[in-house]
Amino acid sequence: MVSVSTFGLSRLVHRRSTLRFDGATIPGVPLYDSPLPPSGGLHGRLGLPGSGADITVVESTPGPILDDPLEQVRREPAGRAVVAIMHGATPGLALRNAHSLDSFGPPVLQVASSWREVLLQAASTREHAALVVAARRAPATASNVVATVRGSSEGGGEVVVLTPRSGWWHCAAERGGGIACWLQVLKLLAAHPERRGVRFVATSGHELGYAGLQAYLAEATPDPRATWIHLGANIGASDGRLGVVASDDELSRRALALLEGPGGFSSSELRALPGAVGEASQLEQAGLPFVSFVGSNSRFHLPTDRFPDNVDVPRLTSISGALAELVRVLAQQG
């Protein structure tokens, strides 16, 4: 049985955004959970944090970092706007996920790391600049996809296989690997159901405060007996390592054993994650048992995360086989 459930959110409709100064025109993308500047743009002096500038220039990354300067100027704004030089693992414009669906702080324009030297020089000399954003917010509808394979027993609770299905840019390795494994496991269980029912949930809005998972948890009261399998980011990325974290040691041990056995992975190809990330962090907060798989990806949140060059198909095939076996073993219990 397959169903599609919808939920509402605010969409950022972006046409073009630029920072202009002294003959330079730098394109960028607004940060989703920051407010938009006035339609006529903002004009003022560029400067580094603490300089009293109108437009503060900072450096940051798409992921969390200690004492993040971007978050500091958002929480304690000293100027009228922020330009964030976003550094991914490789060059490009690595967009940051929204932590909230509500805007806060000053307007923020994200720009590619290739503009670092030009921008830092302009900030050091307090160049006069114009920040112009052509964007608007509009109501939109997103959707989650849910498929259920019924089990032969009513006891024991479900196994829930969860993967996000949205992200920035093309996100071929970031999201494609999880979706491919999700479909492979669904194909196997649909052909050979086990004792426990298995529910497959693919959520939208991952990059917007996990909006799809929040909508799903609010709509469908989670079964506390269920075991969740989180197929997170970057599974099968061409240069990545697969990480595993679970809510208890037994789930972690079982997952690693299957990856090293049927999956054919050596221990050096796997890594233990220090904690839950992505949707798994939301499952942890809800007190739900889970095992989470998340890989690394040198093109994470970058426009160059595209198929086929950033997806290791043979490796992804091995991972999907091991994950299918893990779900099958869990679904046999009841």
C-alpha positions, 0 to 999 in steps of 0.5 A: 500500500502506497500513499502520499501525504502533503504538508504546507511550507513557505517556499523561497522563490529565488531569481538572482542575488548579487553583491556589487562593489568596485566593479565586482559582481558576486552572485549568491543565494539567500540563506533560507531562514534569514529575512530578505533585504528590502526590495531596493537592496542594502547599501553600505560598507563591507567589513569583518566581524567587530568592525562596525560595518554595515555588511559583515563578511564572515566565513563558514561551512554548510555543517556545524562548526565550533564557534561558528562566526555565521551563527554568532553574527546572526544571533548578535547582529552588529550590522544590517546584513551578512555575506557568508563565504561558504566553504565545502570540502571542495570549491563551490557554493555549499548551501546551508540547511535551514535550522528553522522555518522562521526567519531570524537575524539579519539578511544573509547572502551565501557566496562561493568559496572562490570569492574568498580572497576578493571579499576579504580584501574588500572587507579589509579596505571597507569597500562600499557595496550594494547587496541586492536580492531578487527573491520572494516567499510563497506558500507551497505544498511538499509531500512525503511518500509512505509505503507499507508491506504488511507482516504475517504477525501482528506483534513485535511492532514495525520496522520503519525505513526512513530516507529524506528525498530532498536537498540543495542542488542536484544532490545525487550522492547526498540523497540518491544513495538513500533513495536507491537503498530504500527502493531496493529494500522495498522491492525485496520485502514486497516480494517476500514479506516477513513476520513484522510489517515494514513501513517505508517513509521518504520525507521532503523538506530535509533541508528546511528544518526536517519539515517532512519528518516533523509533519509525518511524526505529527500525523502518524503517532509513532509505535514505540516498539518500532525499529527505525532504519535511517538511510541518511546522506551520502550513501555510496558517494564516490569518495566517501566512507560510511558511518553508523550510529544507533540508539543501542549497542546491539543495533550498532553491532548487528549493522556493522556485522552485516556491512562487514559480512554480506556488504563486503566492507573492511573495518577501515571503510566504515566509521563510527559516528559520534552522534545522531545527525539529520533525521536520526537526531529527531528520532533520538529526541523522540526516544525512538530506537534507530540505526542510522547510516550516513556517509561522507562526501567531498561534494556535499551541498555543492552543485557538483554533487551529480550522477554519475561521477559522484556515485560509486554504483558498485559500492552502493549496490553492496551497501543496499544488499547489506541494508536489505539483509539488516531489514529482513533480519529485523523483520523476521523477529516478532 
